């Protein structure tokens, strides 16, 4: 029955949808052009500091996009999304640690050699995050609402304390990467080269998620957010679609995790803490849920405000809090909603 219903559910794209897609594509192209100009401008000015700052912003934008897939389109309020980021980052850190020390990594009696080859360790790290999302999601998605929030938070805290208690890998103080992973002919330790890798990853993550939400799969995912009971009544299981989206989001968060570890040459339990997950939710809500490009704006705005306010006062959160509240209250749909209103000539 589900196979019979799904083809009929394919939405008809109207003139308004085509116009919105063209506008979204135009905004995306402008953003890519601006981001591509950053390293060129930094080289001309002889200051590469802002290359590193924007690199971090793009990495957090990938995290926000992955969360928007489950939060904005699937209605799953995951309060432990950072655990997938931290898990992938730790896999990279552990591989590099054993490559530097020369000691093999032993798991269940099987010895693995350390490596700094990103083509080896990055896929393993992303697969680890996806596997964790599959296991944890299979359990958490059997609940909903507040119970789902608390279970994802519990899983995240469990991984946090596992990392904090791993004294061999720095424990609560974290683990420093002595060597930068190599990505074929590219040196990820070179800030300019690594910037282009992150920009390509951000563009690929956005296009992948855009393709997903515009597909039949995305239609069912949005329907599971709106009315899962009615979806089940017509013979479509929302559980399977939500779990698939949860795994995809976990893998994308793992991609952000490997980039974060390589960017800061350091991993710590703070990368998977509940506060980091909370920051990601704020970025998504601030930018505009269920838009994909909105969370990118939200990540850039949040980190830019943190950077600017942090230079003015150590209590920058006291200013950031009301600022976020003002944007959410007066900008329907977050920053993406503000942008749409301005584009239409309306008063937010």
N, C-alpha and C positions, 0 to 999 in steps of 0.2 A: 504493500500500500504506500509506503514511504517513497519507493522509487517512482510510483505513478504520480504522486503529488508534487515531488520536488521540481520536475521540469516545468510544471504549470506555474510554479512560484517564482520563476525567473522574472525580475522586474523589467518593465518597459522603460527605456531611457527616453525622457522627454526633452523638450528644448531647454527647460530650466536646469535639468540635470547636466546637459551638455555644457551649458554656460558655466555652471559651477565647476565642472571638471576642468574646463579651459582656464578659468580663473585660478583654480588650485594649482594647475600645472604651471601657469605663469608665475605665481608666487614661488613655487618650488624652484623654477629656473633662476629667478632673481636671487633667491637665497643661496643657491649653489654658486652663482657668479660672485656674490659678495664674499662667501666663505673661501672661494678659490683665490680671491684677491688678497686675503690676509697674509699668507706667507710671502707673497710678492711685495706687499707694502712693508712688511717687517724687514725683508732683505734690503729694500731701498733705504730704510731708516737705520739699518744696522742694529736693530733691537728685536731679538727673537722671543722676548718674554711673553708677548701677547699671543704668539703662536702656541705656546704651552697652555695659556689660559683658554683660548678658543678650542684647543684640542680636548681639554677636560669638559668644556661645555658640550661639545659634540658627543662625547662618550655618554654623558648623562642624558643627552637627547635620545640616544638609542635605548637607554633604560626606560625613559618615559614613554617612548613609542611602544615598547614591548608591554608595559603595564597598561597603556591605553587599549591595547587589543583585548585584554581580559576585563578591565574595569569599565572602559567607555562603551565597548561594543558587546561585551558578554555580561556586564553587570556583576562581575565577581570582584568584590572588594578584598583584594589580597593584601594583607598587612605584613607579609613576609617576603615580598618580591625581591628584596635585596639579598636574600639567602642564595639565590641563583647567581647573582653577580659575584658574591663573595666566594661561593664554591668554585666557580671557574677560575677566579683570581688565585685561589689557593692551589689549584691543580698546576697552574703555570709556575707559581712560586716554588712548589715542591719539586717539580721537574728540574727547574733551574738550580735549586739548592743542591740536589744530588749530582747534577752535572758539574757544579763547582767543587763539591767535596770529593767526588770520585767514588762515593759509596752508593751501591745499588739500593733501589727502593724495593723492599720485600713486602708483598701482599699475599697472604694465605700461602706462604711458603714459596711463592714465585717471585724471582728477582727481576726487577726492571731497571734498566740503565737510565740515568738522568739524561736530559736533552735540552738544548737551547734552540732547536729547530722549530720555528713557529708552525710549519706545515705539519708537524707531528703533534706537538703539545696543544696547539689551539683547538684542533678538532676533538681531541680527547677531552679537553676542558669543557667545550660546548656540549659534547655528548653527555658528560657527567651532569651538567645542569639540566639537560633535557630529561635524563633518567630520573633525577631527583624530582623534577616537575611531574613526571609520569607517576611515580610512587606516591608522592605527597598529594598530588591532585586526585588520584584514584580514591584516596581516603577522604580528603577534605570536601570534594564535590558531592559526596553523599549527604552533605549538610547544606545549609543555606543561611543567609542573613548573618546574625551575630555569631552563630556557631562556626560558620565558615571563616569569619574574621579571626576568631580566637584560635581555631585550629592552625591556620596559616601562621599566625603569630607564634604559637607554641612550637611549630616545626622550625621556624626561623631562630627562635631562642635556643632550641636544642642544638642546631648547627653552630650557633654563636659560641656556646659554652664548650662544644667539642673543639673548636678552633682555639679558644682561649686556654684550654687545658693542655693543648699540644705543645708542651715545653720544648720538644725537640725542634719545633719550627717557630720558636720565638714566643709562644704563648700569647698572653695579652699584649705584649709589646710588638708583636707582628714579626714579619720576615722580610729581610731586604734581599732584592735580586741583585747578585753580584755581576751578572752578565745580562745583556739585553738579548731577547730572542731574535733570531735572524729569519727573515721572511724571503727566502730565495735570494735574489741579488740585493734586496733592500735591507738596510740596517735600521731596525726599529729604535735603536739608541740615538739615531740622528733625528732631531726634532722636525726638520723640514720634511724628510722622507716619511716619517711616521704620521705627520699631519695629513698627507695625501691618502695614506692607508685608512685613517679614521674617517676622512671625508667620504671615501668610496664606500666604507662600511655603513655610514649613516644613510647615504643615498640608496644603497642596496636594501637596508632594513626598511626604509620608508616605502620603496617601490614594492617590496614583498608584502608588507602589511596592507598597502593600498590594493594590491591585486587580490589579497585574501578577503578583505571586507567588501569588495565589489563583486565577488564570486557568489555562487549559490551557497557555498559554505558560510560566507559572511552573512548572507541573508538569514540562514537558519540560526546563526549565532546571535544576531540581533533579535530574532524572534524569541529565542530562549531567554533573553533579557526582559523582553516586554511581557510575554505570557507563556511560560514554560508548560503550564497545565494544558492550554489549548494546543500547544505543539505536540505534546504527548498524545492528546486525544485524536489527532489526525495521523498517528502512527510514526512520528519522528521522535527519536530518543534525544533529548537535549543533553543528556549526560555525556554521550560519546563526543558530540561536537564541542562541548565545553572543555572536556578533557583534552581533546586535540588542540584547541586554542591555548589551553594552559601549558601544554608541552611546547608549542611553538613559541609562546611568550618566554618560557623558561630558557629555551635555546638562544633566543635573541638577547635575553639578559646575560646569558653566559658569554655571548659575543662581546657585550659591553664589559664584562668582567675581565676577559683576557686583554682587552685593549686598556682597561684601567690599570691592571697589573704592570703591563709593559710601559704605560705612560709615566706612572709614579715610581717605578722600580721598587715597589714596596707593597706588601699585602698585610692586612691586619683584620682581626675580628670586627673592627668598626665598619668594614666594608659590607658586612651582612647584618648589622645591628637593626633593631626595630626603628630607631630614629632615622636611619637611612631610608628604610621603607616608607616611613612617614613623609620624608622630604620628597620622595618620588610621587606619592599621592598628591602632595601639594602642587608639584610641578604640573601634573596632569590636569588637576582641577583649575589651577591658575591659567594654564594655557587654553583649556577648553577640551572637555571630554568628547570622545567619539569623532574626532576630527583628524587625528594623526599629526597634522602639521601644528596644531595647537600645543601639544606637549613639547614640541621642539621649541616653540616660542617660550613656553613656560620654563623649560630647563635653562635656556639662555637668560631669561629675565631674572630667574631666581638666583643663579650663580653670579650674574653681573651685579645684582643688588647686594648679594652677600659680599662680593669683592669690594664694592664701593663703600658700603656701610661699615665693613670691617676695618677700613682705614680711618674711619671717623670715630668709632667707639667699639669697645669690646662687647658691649651689650647691644649688638646690632639686631638681635632678634626682637627687641622691644620696638624697633622701627619697622622691621620686616613684617611682623604680625599684623598690625593695622593696615599696612600697605596691601597685603594679600587680601584682607577682609574688604577693603575698598574696591579692589578690582573685581572680586567675586560678586559683591553686592550690586555694584553699578554697571558692571560689564556682563550682560547676560551671555553665557557661553564662554566666559573668560576672555583672554586676550584675542582668541580667534573670533569670538562674538563681537568684540570691539572693532576688530579689523573689518569684519563683514558689514557692520553698521556704518562705519566711515566710508567704505567702498560704495554703499548704497546711498550715501548722502544723508543718513539718518542721525539723529542725536541719540547717543547711547543712554 
